[in-house]
Amino acid sequence: MLVAGYNPGELGDILVVMTAKGSGDHVVSQKDQIVQIKGAKDGSLLGYNFLTASEILPELKTGVNGNVDLNNDQIAKLNRALMKAGFRDELSANRYPNFQIGFVEKMVDHPKSDHLHITTVDLGDHKQQIVSGSPNMAEGIKVVVANVGTMMPSGSIIWPGALLGVESDGMICSGRELKLKNAPQKPGALILPADFGEVGAAFDFTKGNQLFK
């Protein structure tokens, strides 16, 4: 899992990359313009901060703000910078896009809740179980899924988890949570038009911003 975020207005030219959810004490070390964070107990890699990120990835200067869906070429450039600085723990790209178009194939009520639903979401080449509290959740709709390892526009991060004892792998998003232009400021999954895009494809935010007039 890899979470990447770049917010120049808040942090400056720093790309924050997280590889695991840290808990407890951690150890920080810096070489050149890269900071490594590891767990104090087991030495596991928690992430890196690239302090002059746009020197490695100049495309960050073109208006990136928030979640960064790093591709294989960008991961390779970051890894070369890590090796040059003397770090040996490399980064691996996520298997799936951060935000994907999904199809709700099945939905059942959560046995321990009067408002949560357990959904089976088709994402093209695989299916995921996602617990959702969206009041408009239903079978047979196209939705936007934020996969584990995604930084939401709010800055929150989607981690593996469970709701009332039921595992949930990702989150079904509302237009409000995606911060789409003119999206209703109320709970409820964003239901995509049938022809918006292929199931499993990355969600197109530019196209999504045209959904609410």
Sequence and secondary structure as in RCSB ss.txt:
>XXXX:A:sequence
MLVAGYNPGELGDILVVMTAKGSGDHVVSQKDQIVQIKGAKDGSLLGYNFLTASEILPELKTGVNGNVDLNNDQI
AKLNRALMKAGFRDELSANRYPNFQIGFVEKMVDHPKSDHLHITTVDLGDHKQQIVSGSPNMAEGIKVVVANVGT
MMPSGSIIWPGALLGVESDGMICSGRELKLKNAPQKPGALILPADFGEVGAAFDFTKGNQLFK
>XXXX:A:secstr
  EEEE HHHHSS EEEESS   S EEEEEETTEEEEEETTT  EEEEEETTHHHH GGGGGT  EE    HHHH
HHHHHHHHHHT        SS SEEEEEEEEEEE TT SS EEEEEE SS EEEEEE  TT  TT EEEEE TT 
B TTS B   EEETTEEE SEE  TTTTT TT  SSS    B TTS  TTSB  HHHHTTS  
